[in-house]
Amino acid sequence: MNLSTLLKPALMLGLAATLPLSAQAQTAPASGVQIFGVLDAAVGSITPAAGVNALDKPINKQFSGGLSTSNWGVRGQEDLGEGRQAIFELSSFIRNESGAAGRSDALPAPVNVAADPYFSRAAWVGLSDAQLGRVRVGNVTTLLFVNSISSNSLGDSTTFSPINLLTFIGSPLSGGTAWANSVVYDSPVRAGLSGSLAYAASQNLGGPNSAARLAYGQGAFNTSIAWQSVNRNPVTYADGTSSNNTRAWQWAASYDFSPLKVFGHLGQIQNLGTAASPLAVRYRVWDLSASLPVGAGRWLAGYGSRTTGDTPVAVAATAAGGNVSRKVLTLGYDHHLSARTEVYVLASQDQTRTRQAGATPVLVNASGHSFAVGIRHRF
C-alpha cells in the first residue's frame, strides 16, 4: 500500500496516530463513531530494539508489532453545522500474543519507565472548523513521531524502521511518541501547506513540552520539518528510557519516482541532562529508505545512523543504546493479500559503539541481527 495515498485522507480525517495529524478534517462524515485498529503478529529471532550491547544474543519469540504496533480504538465526530464538528479518539496499544494492553510492562530502577495506561496511544477530544482548523485536547501523538512515520518506507514500525529505532527506541530523546496533558492546533491544508502547534502542560508529570511542525505536499513531492522541546523530570509513561531534558528537530522529505519511492530524514537530538546533572551532547540522526512495488507487494529497504562527536557519559559495556553511535540496516518484502491484510518478511542488522565506564574508558562495538515473518491486518 502506497503511503502517499494514505497521507491525503489522513490529512482530511485527522484520525489515526499512525498517520500525519497536521491537517484539518474537511470531508469527514457528518456524524458517527468508528471502531478501528491493526493487529500485527510476527515470529522470528530478535535482538533488543533499544540497541545491542556486548552480551546480547537474538531471542526466538512470537511478538506483536513487526510492521506496526498492534492497537485498537474508537473515534468519532458530530456535525455541529456550518462546517464545524466535535471530534474524539480513544486508542490503546495491545500485545496480541498475550492479550495484555500496552506495549510493555513497567521497567524497574534505574530506568523507571511506567507501564502504558490503557488509552496511552491516544485519548483526546476536540473541535474542528473547515476554515479555521482544529484543536485537540488530551493525550496526543507527538508531532516529531508524525514527522518520522509519514516519510518512511517502513511506516510506524518500532522494531525494524531505522529512523524510528534511532530516534525513539533506546535513544537519548525523551518525550516518547505521545504527550499527556496536550493542547494541539492543526491548520487546514492550503495549497499543499499545513502546520501544527503542540503544548503539553506539566501537572507534576514532567514538562512543559512544546512542538511545532510545518508540512508541504504537492504531487510526487512531500516535505516537512518538526521541532520539539521536552522537559522530563520525572519520567512518565510512553517516554522511552530517558529522564533528561532534550531538544530535537527533524527534516523529512519523500519523492515518488513511480514506481520507486524514496524517503529521507535529517535531524538532531540535543541531550541537556537534568537540572541536577546538566549535559550538552548533540546527536546527528539521518536515514534513507525506499519502497518498490512489485505485483501485489513491495520491496522495502532502509538505512539510518545516529552519531555524536561529543563525549557522552560512559556506561557499562552491557548497556543498550550505543551512546556514541548506532547504525541500522533493514531489508524486507511486504505482500498484500487484500486491501487490509498483508504478510511480510523483514531482516535487519544493528551496530552500536558504546563508551564503556572504567578507569580508562574504551569504545565497545556490538552487532546483532533480527529476522521476522509476520501478518498485519487492519480493521
C-alpha positions as a Markdown table, in Angstrom:
| # | Residue | x | y | z |
|---|---|---|---|---|
| 1 | Met | 0.0 | 0.0 | 0.0 |
| 2 | Asn | 1.5 | 3.4 | -1.0 |
| 3 | Leu | 2.0 | 5.6 | 2.0 |
| 4 | Ser | 1.3 | 8.7 | 0.0 |
| 5 | Thr | -2.1 | 7.6 | -0.9 |
| 6 | Leu | -2.8 | 7.1 | 2.8 |
| 7 | Leu | -1.5 | 10.5 | 3.6 |
| 8 | Lys | -4.2 | 12.6 | 1.9 |
| 9 | Pro | -7.2 | 11.0 | 3.5 |
| 10 | Ala | -5.4 | 11.1 | 6.9 |
| 11 | Leu | -4.9 | 14.8 | 6.5 |
| 12 | Met | -8.6 | 15.2 | 5.8 |
| 13 | Leu | -9.8 | 13.0 | 8.5 |
| 14 | Gly | -7.0 | 13.6 | 11.1 |
| 15 | Leu | -7.8 | 10.4 | 12.9 |
| 16 | Ala | -5.1 | 7.8 | 13.2 |
| 17 | Ala | -2.0 | 8.4 | 15.3 |
| 18 | Thr | 0.0 | 6.3 | 12.9 |
| 19 | Leu | -0.7 | 8.8 | 10.1 |
| 20 | Pro | 0.1 | 12.5 | 9.8 |
| 21 | Leu | -2.1 | 14.6 | 12.1 |
| 22 | Ser | -1.2 | 18.1 | 10.8 |
| 23 | Ala | -4.4 | 18.8 | 8.8 |
| 24 | Gln | -8.0 | 19.7 | 9.5 |
| 25 | Ala | -10.8 | 17.3 | 8.5 |
| 26 | Gln | -12.8 | 18.8 | 5.7 |
| 27 | Thr | -14.7 | 15.9 | 4.2 |
| 28 | Ala | -15.3 | 13.7 | 7.2 |
| 29 | Pro | -18.7 | 12.0 | 7.8 |
| 30 | Ala | -21.3 | 14.3 | 9.3 |
| 31 | Ser | -21.6 | 12.2 | 12.5 |
| 32 | Gly | -20.7 | 8.8 | 13.7 |
| 33 | Val | -18.4 | 6.5 | 15.7 |
| 34 | Gln | -16.0 | 4.0 | 14.2 |
| 35 | Ile | -14.1 | 1.1 | 15.7 |
| 36 | Phe | -10.6 | 0.8 | 14.1 |
| 37 | Gly | -7.3 | -0.9 | 14.7 |
| 38 | Val | -4.4 | -3.1 | 13.4 |
| 39 | Leu | -3.3 | -6.5 | 14.6 |
| 40 | Asp | 0.3 | -7.4 | 13.7 |
| 41 | Ala | 1.7 | -10.8 | 14.7 |
| 42 | Ala | 5.3 | -12.0 | 13.9 |
| 43 | Val | 7.6 | -14.8 | 14.7 |
| 44 | Gly | 11.4 | -14.5 | 14.4 |
| 45 | Ser | 14.8 | -14.0 | 16.0 |
| 46 | Ile | 15.0 | -10.5 | 17.5 |
| 47 | Thr | 17.8 | -8.5 | 19.2 |
| 48 | Pro | 16.8 | -5.7 | 21.5 |
| 49 | Ala | 15.1 | -2.8 | 19.7 |
| 50 | Ala | 16.8 | -0.4 | 22.1 |
| 51 | Gly | 20.2 | -1.3 | 20.6 |
| 52 | Val | 22.5 | -4.2 | 21.0 |
| 53 | Asn | 25.1 | -4.4 | 23.8 |
| 54 | Ala | 28.3 | -6.5 | 24.1 |
| 55 | Leu | 26.4 | -9.5 | 25.6 |
| 56 | Asp | 23.2 | -9.5 | 23.7 |
| 57 | Lys | 22.1 | -12.6 | 21.7 |
| 58 | Pro | 19.0 | -12.9 | 19.4 |
| 59 | Ile | 15.9 | -14.2 | 21.1 |
| 60 | Asn | 13.5 | -16.5 | 19.3 |
| 61 | Lys | 9.9 | -15.4 | 20.0 |
| 62 | Gln | 6.5 | -14.6 | 18.8 |
| 63 | Phe | 5.6 | -10.9 | 19.2 |
| 64 | Ser | 3.2 | -8.2 | 18.1 |
| 65 | Gly | 4.5 | -5.3 | 16.1 |
| 66 | Gly | 6.8 | -6.2 | 13.2 |
| 67 | Leu | 5.5 | -3.5 | 10.8 |
| 68 | Ser | 3.0 | -1.8 | 13.2 |
| 69 | Thr | 2.5 | -1.8 | 16.9 |
| 70 | Ser | -0.9 | -3.6 | 17.4 |
| 71 | Asn | -3.6 | -1.2 | 18.6 |
| 72 | Trp | -7.4 | -0.7 | 18.6 |
| 73 | Gly | -9.7 | 2.1 | 19.4 |
| 74 | Val | -12.8 | 4.2 | 18.7 |
| 75 | Arg | -13.0 | 7.6 | 17.0 |
| 76 | Gly | -15.9 | 9.7 | 16.0 |
| 77 | Gln | -17.3 | 13.1 | 15.1 |
| 78 | Glu | -20.5 | 15.0 | 15.5 |
| 79 | Asp | -21.7 | 17.5 | 12.9 |
| 80 | Leu | -22.3 | 20.9 | 14.7 |
| 81 | Gly | -23.3 | 22.7 | 11.5 |
| 82 | Glu | -21.6 | 25.4 | 9.4 |
| 83 | Gly | -18.6 | 23.3 | 8.7 |
| 84 | Arg | -17.9 | 22.6 | 12.4 |
| 85 | Gln | -17.5 | 19.2 | 14.2 |
| 86 | Ala | -16.9 | 17.8 | 17.6 |
| 87 | Ile | -14.2 | 15.1 | 17.3 |
| 88 | Phe | -12.6 | 12.5 | 19.6 |
| 89 | Glu | -10.3 | 9.4 | 19.7 |
| 90 | Leu | -9.6 | 6.8 | 22.3 |
| 91 | Ser | -7.0 | 4.1 | 21.3 |
| 92 | Ser | -4.9 | 1.6 | 23.2 |
| 93 | Phe | -1.8 | -0.5 | 22.4 |
| 94 | Ile | -2.3 | -4.2 | 22.7 |
| 95 | Arg | 0.0 | -7.2 | 22.8 |
| 96 | Asn | -2.0 | -9.7 | 20.8 |
| 97 | Glu | 0.4 | -12.6 | 21.7 |
| 98 | Ser | -1.0 | -12.5 | 25.2 |
| 99 | Gly | -4.0 | -10.1 | 25.1 |
| 100 | Ala | -2.3 | -7.7 | 27.5 |
| 101 | Ala | -2.8 | -3.9 | 27.0 |
| 102 | Gly | 0.1 | -1.6 | 26.4 |
| 103 | Arg | 3.5 | -2.1 | 24.7 |
| 104 | Ser | 5.4 | -3.4 | 27.7 |
| 105 | Asp | 5.4 | -3.8 | 31.4 |
| 106 | Ala | 7.0 | -1.2 | 33.7 |
| 107 | Leu | 10.8 | -1.2 | 33.7 |
| 108 | Pro | 12.4 | -1.2 | 37.2 |
| 109 | Ala | 15.0 | 1.2 | 38.5 |
| 110 | Pro | 17.3 | 2.8 | 37.3 |
| 111 | Val | 15.2 | 3.1 | 34.1 |
| 112 | Asn | 11.8 | 3.7 | 35.9 |
| 113 | Val | 9.6 | 3.7 | 32.8 |
| 114 | Ala | 6.0 | 3.2 | 33.9 |
| 115 | Ala | 3.7 | 0.8 | 32.1 |
| 116 | Asp | 1.4 | 2.2 | 29.5 |
| 117 | Pro | -2.1 | 3.2 | 30.7 |
| 118 | Tyr | -4.9 | 1.7 | 28.7 |
| 119 | Phe | -5.5 | 4.6 | 26.3 |
| 120 | Ser | -1.9 | 5.7 | 26.2 |
| 121 | Arg | -1.8 | 5.7 | 22.4 |
| 122 | Ala | -4.4 | 8.5 | 22.1 |
| 123 | Ala | -7.1 | 10.0 | 24.3 |
| 124 | Trp | -8.3 | 13.3 | 23.1 |
| 125 | Val | -11.4 | 15.4 | 22.3 |
| 126 | Gly | -11.6 | 18.5 | 20.2 |
| 127 | Leu | -13.4 | 20.8 | 17.8 |
| 128 | Ser | -12.8 | 21.3 | 14.1 |
| 129 | Asp | -13.7 | 24.0 | 11.6 |
| 130 | Ala | -13.4 | 23.6 | 7.9 |
| 131 | Gln | -11.9 | 27.1 | 7.5 |
| 132 | Leu | -10.0 | 27.6 | 10.8 |
| 133 | Gly | -8.5 | 24.2 | 11.6 |
| 134 | Arg | -8.9 | 22.0 | 14.6 |
| 135 | Val | -7.9 | 21.9 | 18.3 |
| 136 | Arg | -7.4 | 18.6 | 20.2 |
| 137 | Val | -7.0 | 18.3 | 24.0 |
| 138 | Gly | -5.7 | 15.3 | 25.9 |
| 139 | Asn | -3.1 | 12.6 | 25.2 |
| 140 | Val | -2.0 | 13.2 | 21.6 |
| 141 | Thr | 0.7 | 11.7 | 19.3 |
| 142 | Thr | 3.8 | 13.9 | 19.2 |
| 143 | Leu | 4.5 | 16.0 | 16.1 |
| 144 | Leu | 8.0 | 14.6 | 15.9 |
| 145 | Phe | 6.7 | 11.0 | 15.7 |
| 146 | Val | 4.2 | 12.0 | 13.0 |
| 147 | Asn | 7.1 | 13.6 | 11.1 |
| 148 | Ser | 9.1 | 10.3 | 11.4 |
| 149 | Ile | 6.5 | 7.9 | 10.2 |
| 150 | Ser | 5.0 | 9.9 | 7.4 |
| 151 | Ser | 8.2 | 9.9 | 5.3 |
| 152 | Asn | 9.3 | 6.4 | 5.9 |
| 153 | Ser | 9.0 | 3.2 | 3.7 |
| 154 | Leu | 8.6 | 1.2 | 6.9 |
| 155 | Gly | 5.9 | 3.4 | 8.3 |
| 156 | Asp | 5.3 | 3.3 | 12.1 |
| 157 | Ser | 7.4 | 0.1 | 12.8 |
| 158 | Thr | 9.4 | 0.5 | 16.0 |
| 159 | Thr | 11.0 | -2.9 | 15.5 |
| 160 | Phe | 12.5 | -2.6 | 12.0 |
| 161 | Ser | 12.3 | 1.1 | 10.8 |
| 162 | Pro | 15.8 | 2.6 | 11.2 |
| 163 | Ile | 14.6 | 6.2 | 11.8 |
| 164 | Asn | 12.1 | 5.1 | 14.4 |
| 165 | Leu | 14.6 | 3.0 | 16.2 |
| 166 | Leu | 17.3 | 5.6 | 16.1 |
| 167 | Thr | 15.0 | 8.4 | 17.3 |
| 168 | Phe | 12.6 | 6.9 | 19.7 |
| 169 | Ile | 13.8 | 3.5 | 20.9 |
| 170 | Gly | 16.8 | 3.3 | 23.2 |
| 171 | Ser | 17.5 | 6.9 | 22.2 |
| 172 | Pro | 18.8 | 9.9 | 24.1 |
| 173 | Leu | 15.5 | 11.6 | 23.1 |
| 174 | Ser | 12.9 | 12.0 | 25.9 |
| 175 | Gly | 9.2 | 12.5 | 25.4 |
| 176 | Gly | 8.2 | 9.3 | 23.7 |
| 177 | Thr | 5.6 | 9.1 | 21.0 |
| 178 | Ala | 2.6 | 10.7 | 22.8 |
| 179 | Trp | 2.3 | 13.6 | 25.3 |
| 180 | Ala | -0.3 | 13.7 | 28.1 |
| 181 | Asn | -1.9 | 17.0 | 29.1 |
| 182 | Ser | -1.6 | 18.3 | 25.5 |
| 183 | Val | -3.3 | 21.1 | 23.5 |
| 184 | Val | -2.7 | 20.7 | 19.8 |
| 185 | Tyr | -3.7 | 23.0 | 17.0 |
| 186 | Asp | -3.8 | 21.7 | 13.4 |
| 187 | Ser | -4.3 | 24.1 | 10.5 |
| 188 | Pro | -6.3 | 23.4 | 7.4 |
| 189 | Val | -4.4 | 22.4 | 4.2 |
| 190 | Arg | -3.9 | 25.4 | 1.9 |
| 191 | Ala | -2.2 | 24.9 | -1.5 |
| 192 | Gly | -0.5 | 21.8 | 0.0 |
| 193 | Leu | 0.8 | 23.6 | 3.1 |
| 194 | Ser | -0.3 | 22.8 | 6.7 |
| 195 | Gly | 1.1 | 23.3 | 10.2 |
| 196 | Ser | 0.6 | 22.2 | 13.8 |
| 197 | Leu | 1.5 | 23.5 | 17.2 |
| 198 | Ala | 1.5 | 21.5 | 20.4 |
| 199 | Tyr | 1.9 | 22.3 | 24.1 |
| 200 | Ala | 1.9 | 19.8 | 27.0 |
| 201 | Ala | 1.4 | 21.2 | 30.5 |
| 202 | Ser | 3.5 | 19.9 | 33.4 |
| 203 | Gln | 0.9 | 19.0 | 36.0 |
| 204 | Asn | 3.7 | 17.4 | 38.1 |
| 205 | Leu | 4.3 | 14.8 | 35.3 |
| 206 | Gly | 7.3 | 16.5 | 33.7 |
| 207 | Gly | 7.3 | 19.3 | 31.2 |
| 208 | Pro | 6.1 | 21.6 | 30.0 |
| 209 | Asn | 6.7 | 20.4 | 26.5 |
| 210 | Ser | 6.3 | 22.3 | 23.2 |
| 211 | Ala | 6.5 | 21.4 | 19.5 |
| 212 | Ala | 5.8 | 22.7 | 16.0 |
| 213 | Arg | 5.5 | 21.1 | 12.6 |
| 214 | Leu | 5.2 | 22.5 | 9.0 |
| 215 | Ala | 4.4 | 20.2 | 6.1 |
| 216 | Tyr | 4.1 | 20.7 | 2.3 |
| 217 | Gly | 2.9 | 18.2 | -0.3 |
| 218 | Gln | 2.1 | 18.5 | -4.0 |
| 219 | Gly | 2.1 | 15.7 | -6.4 |
| 220 | Ala | 5.0 | 13.3 | -6.1 |
| 221 | Phe | 6.9 | 15.5 | -3.6 |
| 222 | Asn | 6.3 | 15.9 | 0.1 |
| 223 | Thr | 8.4 | 17.6 | 2.8 |
| 224 | Ser | 8.1 | 18.6 | 6.4 |
| 225 | Ile | 10.1 | 19.8 | 9.4 |
| 226 | Ala | 9.3 | 19.3 | 13.1 |
| 227 | Trp | 10.9 | 20.7 | 16.3 |
| 228 | Gln | 10.2 | 19.8 | 19.9 |
| 229 | Ser | 11.4 | 20.8 | 23.4 |
| 230 | Val | 10.9 | 18.2 | 26.2 |
| 231 | Asn | 11.4 | 18.8 | 29.9 |
| 232 | Arg | 11.3 | 15.5 | 31.7 |
| 233 | Asn | 11.7 | 15.3 | 35.4 |
| 234 | Pro | 10.4 | 12.8 | 36.3 |
| 235 | Val | 9.7 | 10.2 | 33.6 |
| 236 | Thr | 6.2 | 9.3 | 32.7 |
| 237 | Tyr | 4.6 | 6.6 | 30.5 |
| 238 | Ala | 5.3 | 6.3 | 26.8 |
| 239 | Asp | 8.6 | 8.1 | 27.4 |
| 240 | Gly | 11.4 | 5.8 | 26.2 |
| 241 | Thr | 14.2 | 5.3 | 28.7 |
| 242 | Ser | 15.5 | 8.9 | 29.3 |
| 243 | Ser | 14.6 | 11.3 | 32.1 |
| 244 | Asn | 16.7 | 14.1 | 30.6 |
| 245 | Asn | 15.6 | 17.4 | 29.1 |
| 246 | Thr | 16.0 | 17.3 | 25.3 |
| 247 | Arg | 15.6 | 19.4 | 22.2 |
| 248 | Ala | 15.2 | 17.9 | 18.8 |
| 249 | Trp | 14.5 | 18.9 | 15.2 |
| 250 | Gln | 13.9 | 16.7 | 12.1 |
| 251 | Trp | 13.5 | 17.5 | 8.4 |
| 252 | Ala | 11.8 | 14.9 | 6.3 |
| 253 | Ala | 11.2 | 14.5 | 2.5 |
| 254 | Ser | 9.9 | 12.0 | 0.0 |
| 255 | Tyr | 9.6 | 11.7 | -3.7 |
| 256 | Asp | 7.7 | 9.2 | -5.8 |
| 257 | Phe | 9.6 | 8.4 | -8.9 |
| 258 | Ser | 6.9 | 5.9 | -9.9 |
| 259 | Pro | 7.4 | 3.1 | -9.3 |
| 260 | Leu | 10.3 | 3.7 | -6.9 |
| 261 | Lys | 9.5 | 5.9 | -3.9 |
| 262 | Val | 12.4 | 7.4 | -1.8 |
| 263 | Phe | 12.2 | 8.8 | 1.7 |
| 264 | Gly | 14.7 | 10.5 | 3.9 |
| 265 | His | 15.3 | 12.3 | 7.3 |
| 266 | Leu | 17.9 | 14.6 | 8.7 |
| 267 | Gly | 17.9 | 15.8 | 12.2 |
| 268 | Gln | 19.5 | 16.4 | 15.6 |
| 269 | Ile | 18.8 | 15.4 | 19.2 |
| 270 | Gln | 20.3 | 17.5 | 21.9 |
| 271 | Asn | 20.6 | 15.9 | 25.4 |
| 272 | Leu | 20.6 | 18.6 | 28.0 |
| 273 | Gly | 20.6 | 16.3 | 31.0 |
| 274 | Thr | 18.8 | 17.3 | 34.2 |
| 275 | Ala | 18.8 | 20.4 | 36.4 |
| 276 | Ala | 21.0 | 18.4 | 38.9 |
| 277 | Ser | 23.3 | 16.9 | 36.2 |
| 278 | Pro | 23.3 | 19.2 | 33.1 |
| 279 | Leu | 24.7 | 17.8 | 29.8 |
| 280 | Ala | 25.4 | 19.3 | 26.3 |
| 281 | Val | 25.6 | 16.3 | 24.0 |
| 282 | Arg | 24.4 | 16.5 | 20.4 |
| 283 | Tyr | 23.5 | 13.5 | 18.2 |
| 284 | Arg | 23.2 | 13.7 | 14.4 |
| 285 | Val | 20.4 | 11.4 | 13.0 |
| 286 | Trp | 19.7 | 10.6 | 9.4 |
| 287 | Asp | 18.2 | 7.9 | 7.3 |
| 288 | Leu | 17.3 | 6.9 | 3.7 |
| 289 | Ser | 14.6 | 4.4 | 2.9 |
| 290 | Ala | 12.8 | 3.2 | -0.3 |
| 291 | Ser | 9.7 | 1.3 | -1.4 |
| 292 | Leu | 9.5 | -0.5 | -4.8 |
| 293 | Pro | 6.1 | -2.0 | -5.8 |
| 294 | Val | 6.3 | -5.5 | -7.4 |
| 295 | Gly | 3.0 | -7.1 | -8.3 |
| 296 | Ala | 0.8 | -7.2 | -5.2 |
| 297 | Gly | 3.8 | -6.5 | -2.9 |
| 298 | Arg | 6.6 | -4.0 | -2.1 |
| 299 | Trp | 10.3 | -4.4 | -1.6 |
| 300 | Leu | 11.4 | -2.3 | 1.4 |
| 301 | Ala | 14.8 | -1.0 | 2.4 |
| 302 | Gly | 16.1 | 1.4 | 5.0 |
| 303 | Tyr | 19.4 | 2.6 | 6.5 |
| 304 | Gly | 20.0 | 5.1 | 9.3 |
| 305 | Ser | 22.7 | 6.4 | 11.5 |
| 306 | Arg | 22.9 | 8.2 | 14.9 |
| 307 | Thr | 26.3 | 9.6 | 15.9 |
| 308 | Thr | 27.8 | 12.1 | 18.2 |
| 309 | Gly | 31.2 | 13.9 | 18.2 |
| 310 | Asp | 30.7 | 15.0 | 21.8 |
| 311 | Thr | 31.7 | 12.9 | 24.8 |
| 312 | Pro | 28.6 | 11.3 | 26.4 |
| 313 | Val | 28.7 | 9.9 | 29.9 |
| 314 | Ala | 30.4 | 6.4 | 29.9 |
| 315 | Val | 28.1 | 3.5 | 30.8 |
| 316 | Ala | 28.6 | -0.3 | 31.4 |
| 317 | Ala | 29.6 | -2.4 | 28.4 |
| 318 | Thr | 26.3 | -4.2 | 28.8 |
| 319 | Ala | 24.2 | -1.1 | 28.5 |
| 320 | Ala | 21.9 | -1.0 | 25.4 |
| 321 | Gly | 21.7 | 2.0 | 23.1 |
| 322 | Gly | 25.1 | 2.7 | 21.6 |
| 323 | Asn | 25.6 | 6.1 | 23.2 |
| 324 | Val | 28.4 | 7.0 | 20.8 |
| 325 | Ser | 26.9 | 5.7 | 17.5 |
| 326 | Arg | 24.2 | 3.3 | 16.2 |
| 327 | Lys | 23.6 | 2.2 | 12.7 |
| 328 | Val | 20.6 | 0.1 | 11.5 |
| 329 | Leu | 20.1 | -1.5 | 8.1 |
| 330 | Thr | 16.7 | -3.2 | 7.2 |
| 331 | Leu | 15.5 | -5.1 | 4.1 |
| 332 | Gly | 12.2 | -6.7 | 3.6 |
| 333 | Tyr | 9.2 | -7.6 | 1.5 |
| 334 | Asp | 5.5 | -6.8 | 2.2 |
| 335 | His | 2.9 | -8.7 | 0.2 |
| 336 | His | -0.8 | -7.6 | 0.1 |
| 337 | Leu | -3.3 | -10.4 | 0.3 |
| 338 | Ser | -6.1 | -7.8 | 0.2 |
| 339 | Ala | -6.6 | -4.1 | 0.9 |
| 340 | Arg | -6.5 | -4.8 | 4.6 |
| 341 | Thr | -4.3 | -7.8 | 5.1 |
| 342 | Glu | -0.5 | -8.3 | 4.4 |
| 343 | Val | 2.1 | -10.8 | 5.0 |
| 344 | Tyr | 5.8 | -9.7 | 5.3 |
| 345 | Val | 9.4 | -10.8 | 5.9 |
| 346 | Leu | 11.9 | -8.4 | 7.4 |
| 347 | Ala | 15.6 | -8.6 | 8.3 |
| 348 | Ser | 17.9 | -6.1 | 10.0 |
| 349 | Gln | 21.4 | -5.5 | 11.2 |
| 350 | Asp | 22.0 | -3.3 | 14.2 |
| 351 | Gln | 25.5 | -2.0 | 15.1 |
| 352 | Thr | 26.4 | 0.1 | 18.2 |
| 353 | Arg | 29.5 | 1.7 | 19.7 |
| 354 | Thr | 29.3 | 2.4 | 23.5 |
| 355 | Arg | 31.7 | 4.2 | 25.7 |
| 356 | Gln | 32.4 | 1.7 | 28.5 |
| 357 | Ala | 32.8 | 3.1 | 32.0 |
| 358 | Gly | 36.0 | 2.4 | 33.9 |
| 359 | Ala | 39.4 | 3.8 | 34.9 |
| 360 | Thr | 40.2 | 4.1 | 31.2 |
| 361 | Pro | 37.0 | 4.4 | 29.1 |
| 362 | Val | 37.1 | 2.5 | 25.8 |
| 363 | Leu | 34.7 | 2.1 | 22.9 |
| 364 | Val | 32.9 | -1.3 | 22.8 |
| 365 | Asn | 31.5 | -2.4 | 19.5 |
| 366 | Ala | 28.4 | -4.7 | 19.2 |
| 367 | Ser | 26.4 | -6.1 | 16.4 |
| 368 | Gly | 23.1 | -8.0 | 16.2 |
| 369 | His | 20.7 | -9.3 | 13.6 |
| 370 | Ser | 16.9 | -9.6 | 13.6 |
| 371 | Phe | 14.6 | -11.6 | 11.4 |
| 372 | Ala | 10.8 | -11.9 | 11.3 |
| 373 | Val | 7.9 | -13.3 | 9.3 |
| 374 | Gly | 4.5 | -11.8 | 10.1 |
| 375 | Ile | 1.0 | -10.8 | 9.2 |
| 376 | Arg | -0.7 | -7.4 | 9.6 |
| 377 | His | -4.5 | -6.9 | 9.4 |
| 378 | Arg | -6.2 | -3.6 | 9.6 |
| 379 | Phe | -9.9 | -3.1 | 10.5 |
